[in-house]
Amino acid sequence: MDKLPLAILKKVEIAIDNLSIEPRPSSCKKLKGSLESLWRIRIGDYRVIIH
């Protein structure tokens, strides 16, 4: 995360903080295949993988 632009980093931090309120937001998607126990949320061109 150290290499992310500051504007994106702030958006990622906000999205992660919001997971404590809504652990599965409507924008999250379940991964497929061997990673099917994981979910992802998209923030611009980046993805945050959640368990």
N, C-alpha and C positions, 0 to 999 in steps of 0.2 A: 504494500500500500504506500510505501515511501515514495514510489516513483509516479504516483498518480498526480495529475494536476490538482491544484488546491480546490478549484470549484467542484470537480468531480469527487474529491475526497470528502468534502462537506456533504454532498448529496448521499454518498455511501454511508457516512456516519449517521445521517438522519434516517435513512432507510433501515439501518441496523437497529437504531434506537426504537423505531416504530414497530419492530418485530416483537418487542416486549408487550405492546398493546394489542397488536393483531399478528399472531404468529404465522398465519397463512393468509396474507392479503390476497385480494381477488386477482392481482397481477402475477402471482406466483404460479409456476408450472412445475409439475413433477417430472423428474428426469427418467429416462428409459434405460433399459439394458441392465448392466451390472451395477448401475448407480441409482436404481429405482427407489431406494430408500431416501434419496435426497431430493430437495426442491431448489428452484432458482428464482430469483427476482432480477429483473433487468433495470439497470440504471444507465441510461444513455447507451453507449457502446459496450458497457461492462456488465458482467453478471456477478451476483453474490449467491454463492451456494450455501443452502441452509439444511440443517438436519432435523 
